[in-house]
Amino acid sequence: MGHHEHPSDELMIKQYIKVFTWLFIFTALTVLAAMDWVPKSWGEIGGTLHITIGLIIAFAKAAMVIYIFMHIKFDNKFLRAFIFVPIFLFCVLTFALNVLGP
């Protein structure tokens, strides 16, 4: 196995704070997306929009946690593909089953 270069602790703490801030912002956006802000006249499209926005935010949050906190950022790009491609496919399938399903 190859040696991975890790940045200094000071730089990592700054990244952790940045990711924490974004996770907080995305959590607030998730709460806002779950609120009843879509006009009733939109019908099923409104529910679909809530789910779609929620899934996009959840995917972004998961990607940040995996990338920074699990230190995937410092691993091989090939390994990253084995992690992020299945997560993306899971999100696509979840969207398809919840939104496009029966």
Biopython code that builds the backbone (N, CA, C, O; Angstrom):
import numpy as np
from Bio.PDB.StructureBuilder import StructureBuilder

atoms = [
    (1, "MET", "N", (0.830, -1.180, 0.000)),
    (1, "MET", "CA", (0.000, 0.000, 0.000)),
    (1, "MET", "C", (0.874, 1.242, 0.000)),
    (1, "MET", "O", (1.917, 1.285, 0.653)),
    (2, "GLY", "N", (0.444, 2.228, -0.724)),
    (2, "GLY", "CA", (1.217, 3.452, -0.804)),
    (2, "GLY", "C", (0.956, 4.373, 0.379)),
    (2, "GLY", "O", (-0.064, 4.272, 1.061)),
    (3, "HIS", "N", (1.887, 5.252, 0.597)),
    (3, "HIS", "CA", (1.770, 6.231, 1.674)),
    (3, "HIS", "C", (0.969, 7.414, 1.158)),
    (3, "HIS", "O", (1.202, 7.898, 0.050)),
    (4, "HIS", "N", (0.030, 7.873, 1.962)),
    (4, "HIS", "CA", (-0.807, 9.000, 1.567)),
    (4, "HIS", "C", (-0.354, 10.241, 2.314)),
    (4, "HIS", "O", (-0.130, 10.211, 3.525)),
    (5, "GLU", "N", (-0.222, 11.329, 1.574)),
    (5, "GLU", "CA", (0.161, 12.593, 2.184)),
    (5, "GLU", "C", (-1.071, 13.219, 2.826)),
    (5, "GLU", "O", (-2.082, 13.437, 2.159)),
    (6, "HIS", "N", (-0.985, 13.501, 4.097)),
    (6, "HIS", "CA", (-2.066, 14.167, 4.811)),
    (6, "HIS", "C", (-1.635, 15.589, 5.138)),
    (6, "HIS", "O", (-0.478, 15.822, 5.488)),
    (7, "PRO", "N", (-2.551, 16.535, 5.028)),
    (7, "PRO", "CA", (-2.206, 17.915, 5.378)),
    (7, "PRO", "C", (-2.019, 18.063, 6.891)),
    (7, "PRO", "O", (-2.284, 17.137, 7.658)),
    (8, "SER", "N", (-1.568, 19.214, 7.290)),
    (8, "SER", "CA", (-1.325, 19.471, 8.712)),
    (8, "SER", "C", (-2.640, 19.420, 9.502)),
    (8, "SER", "O", (-3.726, 19.544, 8.936)),
    (9, "ASP", "N", (-2.514, 19.239, 10.805)),
    (9, "ASP", "CA", (-3.695, 19.203, 11.669)),
    (9, "ASP", "C", (-4.474, 20.514, 11.602)),
    (9, "ASP", "O", (-5.704, 20.511, 11.645)),
    (10, "GLU", "N", (-3.767, 21.620, 11.498)),
    (10, "GLU", "CA", (-4.419, 22.930, 11.426)),
    (10, "GLU", "C", (-5.301, 23.023, 10.177)),
    (10, "GLU", "O", (-6.430, 23.510, 10.243)),
    (11, "LEU", "N", (-4.784, 22.561, 9.058)),
    (11, "LEU", "CA", (-5.560, 22.582, 7.813)),
    (11, "LEU", "C", (-6.761, 21.641, 7.910)),
    (11, "LEU", "O", (-7.849, 21.972, 7.439)),
    (12, "MET", "N", (-6.566, 20.472, 8.519)),
    (12, "MET", "CA", (-7.675, 19.522, 8.667)),
    (12, "MET", "C", (-8.769, 20.090, 9.567)),
    (12, "MET", "O", (-9.954, 19.901, 9.291)),
    (13, "ILE", "N", (-8.388, 20.779, 10.635)),
    (13, "ILE", "CA", (-9.390, 21.383, 11.518)),
    (13, "ILE", "C", (-10.197, 22.428, 10.757)),
    (13, "ILE", "O", (-11.413, 22.520, 10.930)),
    (14, "LYS", "N", (-9.534, 23.213, 9.919)),
    (14, "LYS", "CA", (-10.253, 24.201, 9.101)),
    (14, "LYS", "C", (-11.230, 23.496, 8.156)),
    (14, "LYS", "O", (-12.350, 23.965, 7.960)),
    (15, "GLN", "N", (-10.807, 22.367, 7.571)),
    (15, "GLN", "CA", (-11.705, 21.621, 6.685)),
    (15, "GLN", "C", (-12.881, 21.053, 7.462)),
    (15, "GLN", "O", (-14.013, 21.080, 6.980)),
    (16, "TYR", "N", (-12.624, 20.536, 8.670)),
    (16, "TYR", "CA", (-13.706, 19.995, 9.492)),
    (16, "TYR", "C", (-14.726, 21.074, 9.839)),
    (16, "TYR", "O", (-15.932, 20.827, 9.818)),
    (17, "ILE", "N", (-14.243, 22.257, 10.154)),
    (17, "ILE", "CA", (-15.157, 23.360, 10.476)),
    (17, "ILE", "C", (-15.959, 23.756, 9.247)),
    (17, "ILE", "O", (-17.155, 24.030, 9.343)),
    (18, "LYS", "N", (-15.303, 23.786, 8.094)),
    (18, "LYS", "CA", (-16.008, 24.133, 6.850)),
    (18, "LYS", "C", (-17.091, 23.093, 6.541)),
    (18, "LYS", "O", (-18.213, 23.454, 6.186)),
    (19, "VAL", "N", (-16.759, 21.814, 6.676)),
    (19, "VAL", "CA", (-17.736, 20.756, 6.412)),
    (19, "VAL", "C", (-18.867, 20.822, 7.428)),
    (19, "VAL", "O", (-20.032, 20.666, 7.061)),
    (20, "PHE", "N", (-18.547, 21.050, 8.700)),
    (20, "PHE", "CA", (-19.586, 21.181, 9.722)),
    (20, "PHE", "C", (-20.539, 22.315, 9.372)),
    (20, "PHE", "O", (-21.755, 22.171, 9.501)),
    (21, "THR", "N", (-19.991, 23.441, 8.929)),
    (21, "THR", "CA", (-20.821, 24.590, 8.552)),
    (21, "THR", "C", (-21.754, 24.225, 7.399)),
    (21, "THR", "O", (-22.945, 24.536, 7.432)),
    (22, "TRP", "N", (-21.203, 23.562, 6.376)),
    (22, "TRP", "CA", (-22.036, 23.163, 5.240)),
    (22, "TRP", "C", (-23.093, 22.137, 5.640)),
    (22, "TRP", "O", (-24.224, 22.185, 5.157)),
    (23, "LEU", "N", (-22.724, 21.206, 6.526)),
    (23, "LEU", "CA", (-23.708, 20.233, 6.996)),
    (23, "LEU", "C", (-24.835, 20.928, 7.741)),
    (23, "LEU", "O", (-25.998, 20.549, 7.599)),
    (24, "PHE", "N", (-24.506, 21.938, 8.530)),
    (24, "PHE", "CA", (-25.527, 22.715, 9.241)),
    (24, "PHE", "C", (-26.438, 23.448, 8.253)),
    (24, "PHE", "O", (-27.659, 23.444, 8.405)),
    (25, "ILE", "N", (-25.836, 24.072, 7.250)),
    (25, "ILE", "CA", (-26.622, 24.795, 6.233)),
    (25, "ILE", "C", (-27.524, 23.828, 5.476)),
    (25, "ILE", "O", (-28.703, 24.116, 5.270)),
    (26, "PHE", "N", (-26.981, 22.676, 5.056)),
    (26, "PHE", "CA", (-27.790, 21.697, 4.325)),
    (26, "PHE", "C", (-28.904, 21.119, 5.191)),
    (26, "PHE", "O", (-29.980, 20.807, 4.682)),
    (27, "THR", "N", (-28.661, 20.972, 6.491)),
    (27, "THR", "CA", (-29.710, 20.499, 7.384)),
    (27, "THR", "C", (-30.838, 21.531, 7.458)),
    (27, "THR", "O", (-32.016, 21.174, 7.431)),
    (28, "ALA", "N", (-30.473, 22.806, 7.552)),
    (28, "ALA", "CA", (-31.488, 23.868, 7.552)),
    (28, "ALA", "C", (-32.268, 23.863, 6.235)),
    (28, "ALA", "O", (-33.486, 24.042, 6.231)),
    (29, "LEU", "N", (-31.562, 23.658, 5.118)),
    (29, "LEU", "CA", (-32.250, 23.593, 3.815)),
    (29, "LEU", "C", (-33.175, 22.377, 3.735)),
    (29, "LEU", "O", (-34.238, 22.448, 3.118)),
    (30, "THR", "N", (-32.781, 21.276, 4.347)),
    (30, "THR", "CA", (-33.634, 20.087, 4.369)),
    (30, "THR", "C", (-34.929, 20.380, 5.121)),
    (30, "THR", "O", (-36.012, 19.986, 4.688)),
    (31, "VAL", "N", (-34.808, 21.069, 6.243)),
    (31, "VAL", "CA", (-36.005, 21.443, 7.016)),
    (31, "VAL", "C", (-36.887, 22.361, 6.187)),
    (31, "VAL", "O", (-38.105, 22.186, 6.155)),
    (32, "LEU", "N", (-36.294, 23.328, 5.523)),
    (32, "LEU", "CA", (-37.080, 24.236, 4.672)),
    (32, "LEU", "C", (-37.735, 23.494, 3.511)),
    (32, "LEU", "O", (-38.875, 23.784, 3.148)),
    (33, "ALA", "N", (-37.019, 22.543, 2.932)),
    (33, "ALA", "CA", (-37.572, 21.787, 1.808)),
    (33, "ALA", "C", (-38.743, 20.925, 2.249)),
    (33, "ALA", "O", (-39.651, 20.662, 1.461)),
    (34, "ALA", "N", (-38.731, 20.479, 3.507)),
    (34, "ALA", "CA", (-39.804, 19.624, 4.011)),
    (34, "ALA", "C", (-41.068, 20.413, 4.352)),
    (34, "ALA", "O", (-42.146, 19.836, 4.490)),
    (35, "MET", "N", (-40.934, 21.717, 4.486)),
    (35, "MET", "CA", (-42.100, 22.546, 4.818)),
    (35, "MET", "C", (-43.048, 22.623, 3.629)),
    (35, "MET", "O", (-42.673, 22.344, 2.490)),
    (36, "ASP", "N", (-44.249, 22.998, 3.915)),
    (36, "ASP", "CA", (-45.294, 23.046, 2.884)),
    (36, "ASP", "C", (-45.254, 24.381, 2.138)),
    (36, "ASP", "O", (-46.104, 25.245, 2.350)),
    (37, "TRP", "N", (-44.263, 24.538, 1.270)),
    (37, "TRP", "CA", (-44.087, 25.797, 0.550)),
    (37, "TRP", "C", (-44.518, 25.710, -0.917)),
    (37, "TRP", "O", (-44.556, 26.724, -1.613)),
    (38, "VAL", "N", (-44.836, 24.522, -1.379)),
    (38, "VAL", "CA", (-45.256, 24.349, -2.774)),
    (38, "VAL", "C", (-46.771, 24.565, -2.851)),
    (38, "VAL", "O", (-47.514, 24.012, -2.041)),
    (39, "PRO", "N", (-47.226, 25.352, -3.803)),
    (39, "PRO", "CA", (-48.671, 25.577, -3.926)),
    (39, "PRO", "C", (-49.437, 24.268, -4.140)),
    (39, "PRO", "O", (-48.956, 23.363, -4.823)),
    (40, "LYS", "N", (-50.619, 24.179, -3.557)),
    (40, "LYS", "CA", (-51.450, 22.970, -3.680)),
    (40, "LYS", "C", (-51.821, 22.694, -5.138)),
    (40, "LYS", "O", (-52.062, 21.546, -5.509)),
    (41, "SER", "N", (-51.866, 23.732, -5.959)),
    (41, "SER", "CA", (-52.240, 23.564, -7.360)),
    (41, "SER", "C", (-51.214, 22.742, -8.140)),
    (41, "SER", "O", (-51.509, 22.273, -9.238)),
    (42, "TRP", "N", (-50.020, 22.565, -7.588)),
    (42, "TRP", "CA", (-48.991, 21.783, -8.267)),
    (42, "TRP", "C", (-49.257, 20.292, -8.170)),
    (42, "TRP", "O", (-48.693, 19.512, -8.937)),
    (43, "GLY", "N", (-50.095, 19.891, -7.253)),
    (43, "GLY", "CA", (-50.469, 18.480, -7.118)),
    (43, "GLY", "C", (-49.300, 17.594, -6.745)),
    (43, "GLY", "O", (-48.529, 17.913, -5.840)),
    (44, "GLU", "N", (-49.172, 16.469, -7.453)),
    (44, "GLU", "CA", (-48.117, 15.493, -7.146)),
    (44, "GLU", "C", (-46.718, 16.028, -7.419)),
    (44, "GLU", "O", (-45.749, 15.559, -6.822)),
    (45, "ILE", "N", (-46.606, 16.988, -8.297)),
    (45, "ILE", "CA", (-45.291, 17.560, -8.605)),
    (45, "ILE", "C", (-44.679, 18.190, -7.360)),
    (45, "ILE", "O", (-43.461, 18.155, -7.182)),
    (46, "GLY", "N", (-45.509, 18.761, -6.504)),
    (46, "GLY", "CA", (-45.020, 19.356, -5.261)),
    (46, "GLY", "C", (-44.372, 18.325, -4.366)),
    (46, "GLY", "O", (-43.288, 18.563, -3.833)),
    (47, "GLY", "N", (-45.022, 17.169, -4.189)),
    (47, "GLY", "CA", (-44.441, 16.088, -3.390)),
    (47, "GLY", "C", (-43.161, 15.562, -4.008)),
    (47, "GLY", "O", (-42.191, 15.268, -3.309)),
    (48, "THR", "N", (-43.168, 15.447, -5.314)),
    (48, "THR", "CA", (-41.978, 14.995, -6.029)),
    (48, "THR", "C", (-40.831, 15.980, -5.830)),
    (48, "THR", "O", (-39.680, 15.576, -5.666)),
    (49, "LEU", "N", (-41.145, 17.253, -5.846)),
    (49, "LEU", "CA", (-40.127, 18.283, -5.664)),
    (49, "LEU", "C", (-39.516, 18.205, -4.261)),
    (49, "LEU", "O", (-38.301, 18.322, -4.104)),
    (50, "HIS", "N", (-40.363, 18.008, -3.242)),
    (50, "HIS", "CA", (-39.862, 17.870, -1.867)),
    (50, "HIS", "C", (-38.891, 16.692, -1.763)),
    (50, "HIS", "O", (-37.808, 16.825, -1.193)),
    (51, "ILE", "N", (-39.276, 15.557, -2.306)),
    (51, "ILE", "CA", (-38.438, 14.357, -2.237)),
    (51, "ILE", "C", (-37.147, 14.548, -3.022)),
    (51, "ILE", "O", (-36.074, 14.162, -2.558)),
    (52, "THR", "N", (-37.244, 15.134, -4.194)),
    (52, "THR", "CA", (-36.057, 15.349, -5.032)),
    (52, "THR", "C", (-35.057, 16.263, -4.337)),
    (52, "THR", "O", (-33.864, 15.961, -4.294)),
    (53, "ILE", "N", (-35.528, 17.361, -3.801)),
    (53, "ILE", "CA", (-34.640, 18.294, -3.110)),
    (53, "ILE", "C", (-34.014, 17.618, -1.889)),
    (53, "ILE", "O", (-32.821, 17.770, -1.630)),
    (54, "GLY", "N", (-34.825, 16.875, -1.148)),
    (54, "GLY", "CA", (-34.312, 16.160, 0.025)),
    (54, "GLY", "C", (-33.236, 15.154, -0.338)),
    (54, "GLY", "O", (-32.225, 15.051, 0.356)),
    (55, "LEU", "N", (-33.442, 14.410, -1.419)),
    (55, "LEU", "CA", (-32.446, 13.426, -1.850)),
    (55, "LEU", "C", (-31.159, 14.085, -2.326)),
    (55, "LEU", "O", (-30.069, 13.583, -2.053)),
    (56, "ILE", "N", (-31.272, 15.181, -3.020)),
    (56, "ILE", "CA", (-30.075, 15.891, -3.495)),
    (56, "ILE", "C", (-29.261, 16.394, -2.308)),
    (56, "ILE", "O", (-28.038, 16.260, -2.280)),
    (57, "ILE", "N", (-29.950, 16.973, -1.333)),
    (57, "ILE", "CA", (-29.265, 17.468, -0.143)),
    (57, "ILE", "C", (-28.636, 16.312, 0.630)),
    (57, "ILE", "O", (-27.498, 16.419, 1.087)),
    (58, "ALA", "N", (-29.370, 15.207, 0.778)),
    (58, "ALA", "CA", (-28.837, 14.045, 1.502)),
    (58, "ALA", "C", (-27.603, 13.479, 0.805)),
    (58, "ALA", "O", (-26.641, 13.092, 1.469)),
    (59, "PHE", "N", (-27.623, 13.428, -0.513)),
    (59, "PHE", "CA", (-26.460, 12.937, -1.259)),
    (59, "PHE", "C", (-25.255, 13.855, -1.048)),
    (59, "PHE", "O", (-24.135, 13.382, -0.854)),
    (60, "ALA", "N", (-25.489, 15.167, -1.085)),
    (60, "ALA", "CA", (-24.385, 16.114, -0.882)),
    (60, "ALA", "C", (-23.798, 15.967, 0.521)),
    (60, "ALA", "O", (-22.579, 15.985, 0.689)),
    (61, "LYS", "N", (-24.657, 15.824, 1.520)),
    (61, "LYS", "CA", (-24.180, 15.661, 2.897)),
    (61, "LYS", "C", (-23.391, 14.360, 3.051)),
    (61, "LYS", "O", (-22.331, 14.349, 3.676)),
    (62, "ALA", "N", (-23.894, 13.284, 2.494)),
    (62, "ALA", "CA", (-23.199, 11.996, 2.586)),
    (62, "ALA", "C", (-21.838, 12.067, 1.890)),
    (62, "ALA", "O", (-20.848, 11.544, 2.401)),
    (63, "ALA", "N", (-21.793, 12.703, 0.745)),
    (63, "ALA", "CA", (-20.538, 12.823, 0.005)),
    (63, "ALA", "C", (-19.503, 13.618, 0.802)),
    (63, "ALA", "O", (-18.327, 13.255, 0.832)),
    (64, "MET", "N", (-19.937, 14.696, 1.445)),
    (64, "MET", "CA", (-19.001, 15.491, 2.246)),
    (64, "MET", "C", (-18.454, 14.688, 3.422)),
    (64, "MET", "O", (-17.253, 14.715, 3.691)),
    (65, "VAL", "N", (-19.324, 13.981, 4.113)),
    (65, "VAL", "CA", (-18.888, 13.194, 5.269)),
    (65, "VAL", "C", (-17.912, 12.107, 4.827)),
    (65, "VAL", "O", (-16.867, 11.922, 5.450)),
    (66, "ILE", "N", (-18.243, 11.400, 3.773)),
    (66, "ILE", "CA", (-17.367, 10.339, 3.284)),
    (66, "ILE", "C", (-16.033, 10.909, 2.811)),
    (66, "ILE", "O", (-14.972, 10.366, 3.119)),
    (67, "TYR", "N", (-16.094, 11.986, 2.075)),
    (67, "TYR", "CA", (-14.896, 12.558, 1.466)),
    (67, "TYR", "C", (-13.919, 13.103, 2.510)),
    (67, "TYR", "O", (-12.714, 12.869, 2.413)),
    (68, "ILE", "N", (-14.429, 13.827, 3.504)),
    (68, "ILE", "CA", (-13.549, 14.487, 4.468)),
    (68, "ILE", "C", (-13.362, 13.655, 5.736)),
    (68, "ILE", "O", (-12.230, 13.337, 6.100)),
    (69, "PHE", "N", (-14.452, 13.299, 6.411)),
    (69, "PHE", "CA", (-14.329, 12.637, 7.707)),
    (69, "PHE", "C", (-13.804, 11.209, 7.592)),
    (69, "PHE", "O", (-13.149, 10.716, 8.511)),
    (70, "MET", "N", (-14.081, 10.544, 6.481)),
    (70, "MET", "CA", (-13.572, 9.189, 6.303)),
    (70, "MET", "C", (-12.252, 9.188, 5.521)),
    (70, "MET", "O", (-11.720, 8.129, 5.188)),
    (71, "HIS", "N", (-11.737, 10.378, 5.237)),
    (71, "HIS", "CA", (-10.430, 10.575, 4.600)),
    (71, "HIS", "C", (-10.318, 9.926, 3.220)),
    (71, "HIS", "O", (-9.228, 9.532, 2.806)),
    (72, "ILE", "N", (-11.423, 9.815, 2.520)),
    (72, "ILE", "CA", (-11.397, 9.290, 1.152)),
    (72, "ILE", "C", (-10.681, 10.284, 0.233)),
    (72, "ILE", "O", (-10.168, 9.905, -0.820)),
    (73, "LYS", "N", (-10.652, 11.526, 0.626)),
    (73, "LYS", "CA", (-9.989, 12.567, -0.153)),
    (73, "LYS", "C", (-8.520, 12.218, -0.412)),
    (73, "LYS", "O", (-7.946, 12.613, -1.427)),
    (74, "PHE", "N", (-7.927, 11.479, 0.515)),
    (74, "PHE", "CA", (-6.510, 11.166, 0.411)),
    (74, "PHE", "C", (-6.241, 9.801, -0.196)),
    (74, "PHE", "O", (-5.083, 9.398, -0.306)),
    (75, "ASP", "N", (-7.275, 9.082, -0.592)),
    (75, "ASP", "CA", (-7.099, 7.746, -1.152)),
    (75, "ASP", "C", (-7.055, 7.790, -2.670)),
    (75, "ASP", "O", (-7.226, 8.840, -3.289)),
    (76, "ASN", "N", (-6.828, 6.645, -3.240)),
    (76, "ASN", "CA", (-6.745, 6.453, -4.677)),
    (76, "ASN", "C", (-8.066, 6.849, -5.354)),
    (76, "ASN", "O", (-9.141, 6.590, -4.812)),
    (77, "LYS", "N", (-7.986, 7.470, -6.526)),
    (77, "LYS", "CA", (-9.192, 7.883, -7.253)),
    (77, "LYS", "C", (-10.039, 6.679, -7.645)),
    (77, "LYS", "O", (-11.265, 6.770, -7.703)),
    (78, "PHE", "N", (-9.393, 5.565, -7.912)),
    (78, "PHE", "CA", (-10.113, 4.342, -8.262)),
    (78, "PHE", "C", (-10.977, 3.879, -7.089)),
    (78, "PHE", "O", (-12.112, 3.442, -7.283)),
    (79, "LEU", "N", (-10.442, 3.974, -5.880)),
    (79, "LEU", "CA", (-11.189, 3.614, -4.679)),
    (79, "LEU", "C", (-12.378, 4.550, -4.484)),
    (79, "LEU", "O", (-13.457, 4.113, -4.082)),
    (80, "ARG", "N", (-12.186, 5.820, -4.765)),
    (80, "ARG", "CA", (-13.286, 6.788, -4.653)),
    (80, "ARG", "C", (-14.444, 6.401, -5.556)),
    (80, "ARG", "O", (-15.604, 6.527, -5.165)),
    (81, "ALA", "N", (-14.142, 5.930, -6.761)),
    (81, "ALA", "CA", (-15.199, 5.514, -7.685)),
    (81, "ALA", "C", (-15.983, 4.343, -7.112)),
    (81, "ALA", "O", (-17.201, 4.274, -7.276)),
    (82, "PHE", "N", (-15.297, 3.418, -6.440)),
    (82, "PHE", "CA", (-15.982, 2.274, -5.834)),
    (82, "PHE", "C", (-16.870, 2.687, -4.673)),
    (82, "PHE", "O", (-17.747, 1.927, -4.264)),
    (83, "ILE", "N", (-16.656, 3.863, -4.146)),
    (83, "ILE", "CA", (-17.477, 4.342, -3.037)),
    (83, "ILE", "C", (-18.606, 5.230, -3.543)),
    (83, "ILE", "O", (-19.762, 5.039, -3.165)),
    (84, "PHE", "N", (-18.282, 6.197, -4.393)),
    (84, "PHE", "CA", (-19.278, 7.185, -4.784)),
    (84, "PHE", "C", (-20.245, 6.693, -5.857)),
    (84, "PHE", "O", (-21.403, 7.111, -5.863)),
    (85, "VAL", "N", (-19.817, 5.833, -6.751)),
    (85, "VAL", "CA", (-20.729, 5.326, -7.791)),
    (85, "VAL", "C", (-21.886, 4.526, -7.180)),
    (85, "VAL", "O", (-23.036, 4.767, -7.547)),
    (86, "PRO", "N", (-21.628, 3.582, -6.261)),
    (86, "PRO", "CA", (-22.767, 2.879, -5.646)),
    (86, "PRO", "C", (-23.684, 3.806, -4.833)),
    (86, "PRO", "O", (-24.899, 3.609, -4.812)),
    (87, "ILE", "N", (-23.117, 4.795, -4.177)),
    (87, "ILE", "CA", (-23.955, 5.741, -3.430)),
    (87, "ILE", "C", (-24.843, 6.515, -4.396)),
    (87, "ILE", "O", (-26.028, 6.719, -4.132)),
    (88, "PHE", "N", (-24.269, 6.942, -5.511)),
    (88, "PHE", "CA", (-25.055, 7.656, -6.515)),
    (88, "PHE", "C", (-26.168, 6.760, -7.068)),
    (88, "PHE", "O", (-27.311, 7.195, -7.208)),
    (89, "LEU", "N", (-25.828, 5.519, -7.377)),
    (89, "LEU", "CA", (-26.836, 4.594, -7.894)),
    (89, "LEU", "C", (-27.933, 4.326, -6.863)),
    (89, "LEU", "O", (-29.106, 4.201, -7.218)),
    (90, "PHE", "N", (-27.551, 4.239, -5.587)),
    (90, "PHE", "CA", (-28.535, 4.074, -4.528)),
    (90, "PHE", "C", (-29.503, 5.258, -4.505)),
    (90, "PHE", "O", (-30.713, 5.075, -4.372)),
    (91, "CYS", "N", (-28.963, 6.471, -4.635)),
    (91, "CYS", "CA", (-29.818, 7.662, -4.646)),
    (91, "CYS", "C", (-30.742, 7.666, -5.855)),
    (91, "CYS", "O", (-31.913, 8.023, -5.734)),
    (92, "VAL", "N", (-30.235, 7.276, -7.015)),
    (92, "VAL", "CA", (-31.066, 7.220, -8.218)),
    (92, "VAL", "C", (-32.193, 6.200, -8.041)),
    (92, "VAL", "O", (-33.345, 6.479, -8.376)),
    (93, "LEU", "N", (-31.860, 5.025, -7.515)),
    (93, "LEU", "CA", (-32.880, 3.999, -7.292)),
    (93, "LEU", "C", (-33.894, 4.432, -6.243)),
    (93, "LEU", "O", (-35.090, 4.186, -6.399)),
    (94, "THR", "N", (-33.434, 5.067, -5.189)),
    (94, "THR", "CA", (-34.347, 5.561, -4.160)),
    (94, "THR", "C", (-35.302, 6.585, -4.759)),
    (94, "THR", "O", (-36.507, 6.542, -4.510)),
    (95, "PHE", "N", (-34.762, 7.496, -5.541)),
    (95, "PHE", "CA", (-35.599, 8.496, -6.208)),
    (95, "PHE", "C", (-36.614, 7.801, -7.130)),
    (95, "PHE", "O", (-37.803, 8.118, -7.107)),
    (96, "ALA", "N", (-36.137, 6.872, -7.923)),
    (96, "ALA", "CA", (-37.019, 6.194, -8.881)),
    (96, "ALA", "C", (-38.134, 5.427, -8.171)),
    (96, "ALA", "O", (-39.285, 5.458, -8.606)),
    (97, "LEU", "N", (-37.799, 4.750, -7.096)),
    (97, "LEU", "CA", (-38.824, 3.967, -6.386)),
    (97, "LEU", "C", (-39.811, 4.849, -5.623)),
    (97, "LEU", "O", (-40.989, 4.507, -5.520)),
    (98, "ASN", "N", (-39.347, 5.973, -5.091)),
    (98, "ASN", "CA", (-40.238, 6.835, -4.320)),
    (98, "ASN", "C", (-41.046, 7.787, -5.190)),
    (98, "ASN", "O", (-42.216, 8.050, -4.913)),
    (99, "VAL", "N", (-40.435, 8.289, -6.215)),
    (99, "VAL", "CA", (-41.096, 9.318, -7.022)),
    (99, "VAL", "C", (-41.780, 8.733, -8.245)),
    (99, "VAL", "O", (-42.905, 9.113, -8.569)),
    (100, "LEU", "N", (-41.121, 7.827, -8.916)),
    (100, "LEU", "CA", (-41.659, 7.310, -10.157)),
    (100, "LEU", "C", (-42.422, 5.997, -9.971)),
    (100, "LEU", "O", (-43.058, 5.495, -10.898)),
    (101, "GLY", "N", (-42.347, 5.450, -8.749)),
    (101, "GLY", "CA", (-43.005, 4.163, -8.464)),
    (101, "GLY", "C", (-44.518, 4.283, -8.428)),
    (101, "GLY", "O", (-45.079, 5.316, -8.793)),
    (102, "PRO", "N", (-45.177, 3.208, -7.981)),
    (102, "PRO", "CA", (-46.653, 3.186, -8.000)),
    (102, "PRO", "C", (-47.298, 4.212, -7.144)),
    (102, "PRO", "O", (-48.526, 4.283, -7.084)),
]
sb = StructureBuilder()
sb.init_structure("model")
sb.init_model(0)
sb.init_chain("A")
sb.init_seg("    ")
for serial, (resi, resn, name, xyz) in enumerate(atoms, 1):
    if name == "N":
        sb.init_residue(resn, " ", resi, " ")
    sb.init_atom(name, np.array(xyz, "f"), 0.0, 1.0, " ", f" {name:<3s}", serial, name[0])
structure = sb.get_structure()
